[in-house]
């Protein structure tokens, strides 16, 4: 599965989310801008959550319920 060029990595999303949180916590931006930044933050949080769920599903496919590694084929 190819990564879309517009799709950011988990780490990039977390970094941007962190910067937005810092701006909002500082409380020095106008309300309209704060609302816009909050909306961006929610989208970033959702994207991060989806990536984490995908990673969790992939790990679950590799590791059985009793923490044994399952037999699997590596796909490239």
VENGI-V676869 format. One record per residue. RES is the residue in three letters. SS is DSSP state (helix for helix, strand for strand, loop for the rest). BURIAL is # if it has 16 or more other ideal C-beta (glycine too) atoms within 10 Angstrom, else .. D_FIRST is the distance of its C-alpha to the first C-alpha in whole Angstrom. Layout:
# VENGI-V676869
res	ss	burial	d_first
RES	SS	BURIAL	D_FIRST
RES	SS	BURIAL	D_FIRST
This chain:
# VENGI-V676869
res	ss	burial	d_first
UNK	loop	.	0
UNK	loop	.	4
UNK	loop	.	7
UNK	loop	.	9
UNK	loop	.	12
UNK	loop	.	15
UNK	loop	.	13
UNK	loop	#	15
UNK	loop	.	14
UNK	helix	.	16
UNK	helix	.	19
UNK	helix	.	19
UNK	helix	#	20
UNK	helix	#	22
UNK	helix	.	24
UNK	helix	#	24
UNK	helix	#	25
UNK	helix	.	28
UNK	helix	.	29
UNK	helix	#	30
UNK	helix	.	31
UNK	helix	.	34
UNK	helix	#	35
UNK	helix	.	36
UNK	helix	.	37
UNK	helix	.	40
UNK	loop	.	41
UNK	loop	.	42
UNK	loop	.	40
UNK	loop	.	41
UNK	helix	.	40
UNK	helix	.	38
UNK	helix	.	36
UNK	helix	.	36
UNK	helix	.	34
UNK	helix	.	32
UNK	helix	#	31
UNK	helix	.	31
UNK	helix	.	28
UNK	helix	.	26
UNK	helix	#	26
UNK	helix	.	26
UNK	helix	.	22
UNK	helix	#	21
UNK	helix	.	22
UNK	helix	.	20
UNK	helix	#	17
UNK	helix	#	18
UNK	helix	.	19
UNK	helix	.	16
UNK	helix	#	14
UNK	helix	.	17
UNK	helix	.	16
UNK	helix	.	13
UNK	helix	.	14
UNK	helix	.	17
UNK	helix	.	15
UNK	helix	.	13
UNK	helix	.	17
UNK	helix	.	19
UNK	helix	.	17
UNK	helix	.	18
UNK	strand	.	21
UNK	loop	.	24
UNK	loop	.	26
UNK	loop	.	29
UNK	loop	.	27
UNK	loop	.	26
UNK	strand	.	23
UNK	loop	.	22
UNK	loop	.	21
UNK	loop	.	17
UNK	loop	.	15
UNK	loop	.	13
UNK	loop	.	10
UNK	loop	.	8
